[in-house]
Amino acid sequence: MSNQKIHPSAKPVTIVSGFLGAGKTTFLNALIAFYRANGKKLLVIENEFGEQSIDGELIVDAGSDIFEFSNGCFCCNLNEELYDLLRELWQRGNTFDELIIETTGIADPATVAVPFLTDPSINRYYRLERVIGVADACLIEATLAQAKEAGRQISFSDILLVTKTDRVTQEQTSDVMKLLQHINPFAKILTGNKTSGYPLQEISGFIRTEPTTTAPPETAPDHGHHHEHHHHHDHHDITSLSFVFADPIDVEKLEYRLMLMLTLQSENIYRVKGIIDAGNKKIILQSVAHYLAITEGKDWLPGEERKSRIVFIGKGLKAAVFEKILEQCIRKAAPLKKQS
Ligand SMILES: Nc1nc2c(ncn2[C@@H]2O[C@H](COP(=O)(O)OP(=O)(O)OP(=O)(O)O)[C@@H](O)[C@H]2O)c(=O)[nH]1
């Protein structure tokens, strides 16, 4: 890529990748706060695999513009939408300092990055500075054994950020770092967690040198035929199921049933995310493998429609099973409304 072609005001771009539940959004919140403290305005593009957009709700508003894309992946069926948006933003003369893209937890970051590296209508205006691969210290080894997507993410990243180090010993962290360095010897390996923070200065100052990947970028997989069905979305053999409830949920019942389900089937259920209407409160539900967290969310806004949204992502998930479990948690007996 010749420097002559780059527009003098080309915007720096960071891609944040990493497997389902690795801690991307949590890290992104810290990064957004860091940029804001340094007087920079970000434009954030969020991509979610399930039909229901949950991550936008989890991003702490920090004066950044947030665009959300759900029900698909930038690495496959939403690829063109992303680049159309980028061209449009440039033409509109949008005023932001840097662009951050959070990919879905199963996206191949190479496919998202390639147009930034090769397409003149993109790379004249946007300069890809870093691809960050977020890896869960507790789960990455098992994830790598189970899901090929995780290997691609690790292989393509410029920075590998080992998160959730608060959940493991220093020795385990160092073993994970060695494993990642072995898979991608070119990457810079860093650590952090949501309590003690992340090396944000180092991350934001890092600029990639090409080429940094140990694996050749894959071409966009041709699996568009999987995306016709509105209820679930397939990515290789990973499926998402989304449900919407009109009536409040009994959170205790839901917690109990989910705990049971995760204990029995955590190897198939990669991720559960939900915004739950618990009557007067909005509850955020998060699970990664067998870890389940239920926390209080933002307040309901005046006029906001009070409904619960819940997304399950995993392998071989059967809608009827989840539907039955969820129906048992609805406070008022009413038919469950599936997302369409
Ligand atoms: N203990 C601990 N938990 C964390 C840390 N980072 C994230 N989590 C928790 O892990 C869960 C998933 O975190 P997210 O940041 O939503 O993960 P994500 O990668 O954005 O998830 P997807 O977008 O669904 O792929 C949440 O319950 C977080 O609170 C960490 O450093 N330590």
The ligand as a Tripos MOL2 file, in Angstrom:
@<TRIPOS>MOLECULE
LIG
   32    34     1     0     0
SMALL
NO_CHARGES

@<TRIPOS>ATOM
      1 N1        -13.6180  -11.9280   36.3480 N.pl3     1 LIG1
      2 C1        -13.6070  -11.2720   35.1730 C.ar      1 LIG1
      3 N2        -14.7050  -11.2740   34.3930 N.ar      1 LIG1
      4 C2        -14.6470  -10.6060   33.2100 C.ar      1 LIG1
      5 C3        -13.4880   -9.8940   32.7880 C.ar      1 LIG1
      6 N3        -13.7340   -9.3570   31.5790 N.ar      1 LIG1
      7 C4        -14.9920   -9.6950   31.2530 C.ar      1 LIG1
      8 N4        -15.5620  -10.4370   32.2370 N.ar      1 LIG1
      9 C5        -16.9240  -10.9900   32.2590 C.3       1 LIG1
     10 O1        -17.0550  -11.9330   31.1980 O.3       1 LIG1
     11 C6        -18.3630  -11.8460   30.6240 C.3       1 LIG1
     12 C7        -18.2510  -11.5660   29.1210 C.3       1 LIG1
     13 O2        -17.6330  -10.3030   28.9510 O.3       1 LIG1
     14 P1        -17.8570   -9.4220   27.6230 P.3       1 LIG1
     15 O3        -16.9510   -8.2540   27.7270 O.co2     1 LIG1
     16 O4        -19.2920   -9.1510   27.3920 O.co2     1 LIG1
     17 O5        -17.3420  -10.4490   26.5230 O.3       1 LIG1
     18 P2        -17.4030  -10.2860   24.9170 P.3       1 LIG1
     19 O6        -16.1540  -10.8680   24.3940 O.co2     1 LIG1
     20 O7        -17.7110   -8.8800   24.5470 O.co2     1 LIG1
     21 O8        -18.6500  -11.2080   24.5920 O.3       1 LIG1
     22 P3        -19.3450  -11.4280   23.1100 P.3       1 LIG1
     23 O9        -19.5340  -10.0520   22.5250 O.co2     1 LIG1
     24 O10       -20.6280  -12.0990   23.4350 O.co2     1 LIG1
     25 O11       -18.4540  -12.2980   22.3380 O.co2     1 LIG1
     26 C8        -19.1000  -10.7430   31.3890 C.3       1 LIG1
     27 O12       -19.8690  -11.3480   32.4020 O.3       1 LIG1
     28 C9        -17.9680   -9.9180   31.9730 C.3       1 LIG1
     29 O13       -18.3220   -9.2290   33.1530 O.3       1 LIG1
     30 C10       -12.3290   -9.9100   33.6590 C.ar      1 LIG1
     31 O14       -11.2780   -9.3380   33.3780 O.2       1 LIG1
     32 N5        -12.4620  -10.6150   34.8230 N.ar      1 LIG1
@<TRIPOS>BOND
     1     1     2 1
     2     2     3 ar
     3     2    32 ar
     4     3     4 ar
     5     4     5 ar
     6     4     8 ar
     7     5     6 ar
     8     5    30 ar
     9     6     7 ar
    10     7     8 ar
    11     8     9 1
    12     9    10 1
    13     9    28 1
    14    10    11 1
    15    11    12 1
    16    11    26 1
    17    12    13 1
    18    13    14 1
    19    14    15 2
    20    14    16 1
    21    14    17 1
    22    17    18 1
    23    18    19 2
    24    18    20 1
    25    18    21 1
    26    21    22 1
    27    22    23 2
    28    22    24 1
    29    22    25 1
    30    26    27 1
    31    26    28 1
    32    28    29 1
    33    30    31 2
    34    30    32 ar
@<TRIPOS>SUBSTRUCTURE
     1 LIG1         1 GROUP 0 **** ****
